[in-house]
């Protein structure tokens, strides 16, 4: 069984919205920091947003005010609501878990987001 499974990616127009979901098969879900990262070919993977076990959130400057991360511990799911999408948001998006925002050690397989101008 795959520990982290993302869904919700796809094609959107600039200004549109998508919601990504990541379901975790992990008994420790509730005590883990959860994050969404993205990567485009030839560039480093970057942290887009994270949420701590207590609900504290972090956002990259590039998505602040447009993206919202949330978690549902009962469903063992983390979400990324992406609004006002821009072509530069086009990337493979990965969810990850770990003990802190700087220590992600379990990754999903990724879901592609493509934003057209």
Secondary structure, 3 states (H helix, E strand, C coil): CCCEEEECCEEEECCCCEEEEEEECCCCHHHCEEEEEEECCCCCCEEEEEECCCCCEEECCCCCCCEEEEEECCCCEEEEEECCCCHHHCEEEEEEEEEECCEEEEECCCEEEEEEC
